[in-house]
């Protein structure tokens, strides 16, 4: 993976990019940048690993359905001024891929907020679109499926996407961001650690 090439291409696509050696540094940066506002967090293991909820909730109103489950929390998160999510995969060319089951995390990245932060470990970077799509489907989505005990999907058995027709399928939509969405400031936070799925 070529981190510097990825950063150059993300910037060429119009993103602001910050690069940190550690998750601790990245979390401190986000804590300083986001203050006195409403914050939504999508389903995001990286945010959990960085302890972002506790940091940000000390001086913001933060909505995260992993902390307070329910549709009302999801709706408030998607109406927040700031949204935090991650990437299932990212190409060295600067494309950002995410797969979702319910769509709230994808919706949060494309419309209705002032600022979007996509926080990702450099382990998410792939050489090209095909390898990024494979990573999103066969690494991120299958590992995510394991979090849901009640879900019965074939990927839980062998760690490979089967493009299944299971009623329990959690990968119903793919979002590819080619550039920042109009009307919001989008910043990519890259961290030199293995984070998330």
GUVEX-832626 format. One line per field, with one value per residue (C-alpha): residue in one letter; y, x, z. Coordinates in steps of 0.5 Angstrom, whole numbers, always signed. Layout:
code: c(a / ...)
v: c(Y / ...)
u: c(X / ...)
w: c(Z / ...)
//
This chain:
code: c(x / x / x / x / x / x / x / x / x / x / x / x / x / x / x / x / x / x / x / x / x / x / x / x / x / x / x / x / x / x / x / x / x / x / x / x / x / x / x / x / x / x / x / x / x / x / x / x / x / x / x / x / x / x / x / x / x / x / x / x / x / x / x / x / x / x / x / x / x / x / x / x / x / x / x / x / x / x / x / x / x / x / x / x / x / x / x / x / x / x / x / x / x / x / x / x / x / x / x / x / x / x / x / x / x / x / x / x / x / x / x / x / x / x / x / x / x / x / x / x / x / x / x / x / x / x / x / x / x / x / x / x / x / x / x / x / x / x / x / x / x / x / x / x / x / x / x / x / x / x / x / x / x / x / x / x / x / x / x / x / x / x / x / x / x / x / x / x / x / x / x / x / x / x / x / x / x / x / x / x / x / x / x / x / x / x / x / x / x / x / x / x / x / x / x / x / x)
v: c(+0 / +7 / +12 / +18 / +16 / +16 / +22 / +26 / +23 / +24 / +32 / +32 / +29 / +35 / +32 / +35 / +30 / +29 / +24 / +21 / +16 / +14 / +13 / +17 / +23 / +23 / +22 / +29 / +32 / +31 / +32 / +39 / +40 / +38 / +43 / +45 / +42 / +36 / +29 / +23 / +17 / +11 / +4 / +5 / +0 / +5 / +10 / +5 / +3 / +11 / +12 / +18 / +17 / +19 / +24 / +28 / +27 / +31 / +38 / +36 / +32 / +26 / +21 / +14 / +8 / +3 / +7 / +9 / +3 / +5 / +9 / +15 / +15 / +14 / +19 / +24 / +22 / +23 / +30 / +32 / +38 / +33 / +26 / +21 / +14 / +10 / +6 / -1 / +0 / +6 / +6 / +9 / +13 / +16 / +12 / +11 / +5 / +3 / -3 / -2 / -6 / -1 / +5 / +10 / +10 / +11 / +17 / +20 / +21 / +24 / +29 / +34 / +36 / +41 / +37 / +29 / +26 / +19 / +16 / +10 / +6 / +5 / -2 / +0 / +2 / -2 / -1 / -1 / -1 / -9 / -10 / -5 / -8 / -15 / -12 / -9 / -15 / -21 / -17 / -12 / -14 / -22 / -19 / -15 / -20 / -24 / -19 / -20 / -27 / -28 / -27 / -33 / -32 / -36 / -31 / -33 / -40 / -39 / -31 / -30 / -26 / -31 / -25 / -29 / -28 / -29 / -25 / -24 / -21 / -14 / -12 / -9 / -3 / +0 / +7 / +9 / +16 / +19 / +26 / +30 / +31 / +38 / +43 / +40 / +40 / +33 / +31 / +24 / +22 / +17 / +13 / +9 / +3 / -3 / +0 / -3 / -8)
u: c(+0 / +2 / +0 / +3 / +0 / -7 / -6 / -4 / -10 / -15 / -13 / -13 / -21 / -22 / -21 / -18 / -13 / -10 / -5 / -3 / +2 / -3 / -10 / -9 / -6 / -12 / -17 / -14 / -14 / -22 / -23 / -20 / -24 / -31 / -33 / -40 / -44 / -48 / -45 / -47 / -43 / -44 / -43 / -36 / -31 / -25 / -29 / -30 / -23 / -21 / -26 / -29 / -36 / -33 / -28 / -33 / -39 / -36 / -37 / -42 / -49 / -47 / -52 / -49 / -54 / -48 / -49 / -57 / -60 / -66 / -69 / -69 / -62 / -60 / -65 / -61 / -55 / -56 / -59 / -53 / -48 / -42 / -42 / -36 / -35 / -30 / -29 / -29 / -24 / -20 / -16 / -9 / -13 / -17 / -24 / -27 / -32 / -37 / -42 / -48 / -54 / -59 / -56 / -56 / -48 / -48 / -54 / -50 / -44 / -47 / -52 / -55 / -49 / -44 / -38 / -36 / -30 / -28 / -23 / -19 / -13 / -8 / -10 / -16 / -12 / -12 / -8 / -14 / -22 / -22 / -18 / -22 / -28 / -26 / -23 / -30 / -34 / -29 / -26 / -30 / -37 / -36 / -32 / -38 / -43 / -40 / -42 / -49 / -50 / -57 / -55 / -55 / -51 / -46 / -40 / -40 / -38 / -32 / -30 / -32 / -38 / -43 / -47 / -52 / -60 / -61 / -66 / -60 / -56 / -52 / -49 / -55 / -52 / -45 / -43 / -37 / -35 / -31 / -30 / -33 / -41 / -43 / -45 / -41 / -33 / -30 / -24 / -20 / -17 / -11 / -8 / -2 / -5 / -9 / -16 / -23 / -25)
w: c(+0 / -2 / +4 / +0 / -6 / -3 / +0 / -6 / -10 / -4 / -4 / -12 / -11 / -7 / +0 / +6 / +9 / +16 / +17 / +24 / +27 / +32 / +34 / +40 / +36 / +31 / +37 / +40 / +34 / +33 / +40 / +39 / +32 / +34 / +40 / +42 / +36 / +35 / +32 / +29 / +29 / +24 / +26 / +26 / +30 / +29 / +33 / +38 / +38 / +39 / +44 / +40 / +44 / +51 / +48 / +44 / +49 / +54 / +50 / +44 / +44 / +41 / +38 / +37 / +36 / +39 / +45 / +45 / +41 / +37 / +31 / +34 / +35 / +28 / +26 / +30 / +28 / +21 / +23 / +26 / +24 / +24 / +22 / +23 / +20 / +17 / +10 / +9 / +4 / +0 / -6 / -8 / -13 / -7 / -8 / -1 / -1 / +4 / +5 / +9 / +11 / +13 / +10 / +15 / +15 / +8 / +8 / +14 / +9 / +3 / +5 / +10 / +15 / +15 / +16 / +15 / +18 / +15 / +20 / +18 / +19 / +13 / +13 / +9 / +3 / -3 / -10 / -14 / -14 / -15 / -9 / -5 / -7 / -5 / +2 / +3 / +1 / +4 / +10 / +13 / +11 / +13 / +20 / +21 / +20 / +26 / +31 / +30 / +33 / +31 / +23 / +19 / +13 / +9 / +10 / +18 / +16 / +11 / +11 / +4 / +1 / -3 / -5 / -1 / -2 / +6 / +10 / +15 / +9 / +12 / +6 / +2 / -1 / -4 / -3 / -7 / -6 / -12 / -9 / -3 / -3 / -5 / +1 / +6 / +8 / +8 / +12 / +11 / +18 / +16 / +22 / +21 / +25 / +24 / +26 / +25 / +20)
//
